[in-house]
Amino acid sequence: MPQSPRDKQLWAYEQVLRITRDMAATTDLDELLGVILSRSMELLEAERATLFLYEAETDEFVSRIAHGADEIRVPAGVGIAGAAAAGGHVLNIPDAYADERFNREVDRATGFRTRNILAVPLADHSGQLVGVLEVLNKQQGAFGPGDVTLAETLGAQAGVALQRARLLEHYVKKQQMEQALAIARQIQRDQLPREDPCVEGFDLAGGSWPADETGGAADDPDYKLGRGA
C-alpha cells in the first residue's frame, strides 16, 4: 500500500479499474458477488463486507454472500441498508452502536463487533435498486471522504454488473425450466394410446388438452378404470 496521499489515490483508482475488469470478466452471480465483496474490503481497507440483494417480489434485502455469517433477510425499508437505499447515496456511519438504525442482533448472532459502516446503494443503469453493499470496520480509524468517493465509484460499476448477472441467471433458469417442461410434455404424450380401441357399434373419438404446460391425462375408453378385477 503506497504511503503518500497522491500515491494512495492513484493506487485506489487503479484498483477500481482492476475491480471493474474483474466484474466484467464473469457472468456467474455467485462468483461476481465474491469479487465485489473481497475487492471492496481490499480497496476500502475493511475487515468485513456484506452484500444485500434486493428482491422486489418480497420487498426484502437478502444477503447472498456474507463474510462469516449465514444468510440474512431484512425488510427493505428498515435498518442502515434500507436508509441507504431510500436516500440513494452512500451512508458513512462512524459509530454503528450510536446509530439507532443499526441492528445489533446480527453482531450478537455472529460474535462480530461492528464499529463503523459504509452503506453503498447499488442501482442498475436505469436507476432501479439492485442492492446495498455494507463495508464494515475500517482497519485503522473510521471511513473518510475519500472512502465515500471510492465507494460511490465502485457501487456504480457493481450495480450494473449485478443486474446483468441476475438477468442472465433468470434467463438460464427459465431455459432450464422450459426444457424440463418439454420433456414432461413428451412423457405425457408417450403415455397416451396410439389409436382408439374398437368397440362394436360405437364410433370413438378422444383428445387431450393440458391444463398447463405439462398436462396430464387419464384415458378410459373401455370403461375399466375403477372396476374390480
TAPEBEL-V934952 format. One record per backbone hydrogen bond with DSSP energy under -0.5 kcal/mol. CO is the residue of the C=O (numbers start at 1). NH is the residue of the N-H. Records with the same first field share a line. If there is no record, write none. Layout:
BEGIN
CO: NH, NH
END
This chain:
BEGIN
4: 8
5: 9
6: 10
7: 11
8: 12
9: 13
10: 14
11: 15
12: 16
13: 17
14: 18
15: 19
16: 20
17: 21
18: 22
19: 23
20: 24
21: 25
23: 26
27: 29
28: 32
29: 33
30: 34
31: 35
32: 36
33: 37
34: 38
35: 39
36: 40
37: 41
38: 42
39: 43
40: 44
41: 45, 46
42: 45
45: 139
48: 136
49: 67
50: 52, 134
51: 53, 64, 65
52: 132
53: 62
54: 56
55: 58, 59, 60
59: 76
60: 55
61: 74
62: 53, 64
65: 51
66: 69
72: 63
74: 61
75: 78
78: 82
79: 83
80: 84
81: 85
82: 86
83: 87
84: 88, 89
90: 92
91: 93, 119
92: 94
93: 117
95: 98
96: 99
98: 100
99: 102
102: 104
103: 106, 107
104: 108
105: 109
106: 110
107: 111
112: 114
115: 96
116: 137
117: 93, 119
118: 120, 135
119: 91, 121
120: 133
122: 130, 131
124: 127
128: 124
130: 54
131: 122
132: 52, 134
133: 120, 135
134: 50
135: 118
136: 47, 48
137: 47
144: 148
145: 149
146: 150
147: 151
148: 152
149: 153
150: 154
151: 155
152: 156
153: 157
154: 158
155: 159
156: 160
157: 161
158: 162
159: 163
160: 164
161: 165
162: 166
163: 167
164: 168
165: 169
166: 170
167: 171
168: 172
169: 173
170: 174
171: 175
172: 176
173: 177
174: 178
175: 179
176: 180
177: 181
178: 182
179: 183
180: 184
181: 185
182: 186
183: 187
184: 188
185: 189
186: 190
187: 191
188: 191, 192
189: 192
197: 199
199: 202
202: 204
220: 223
224: 227
END
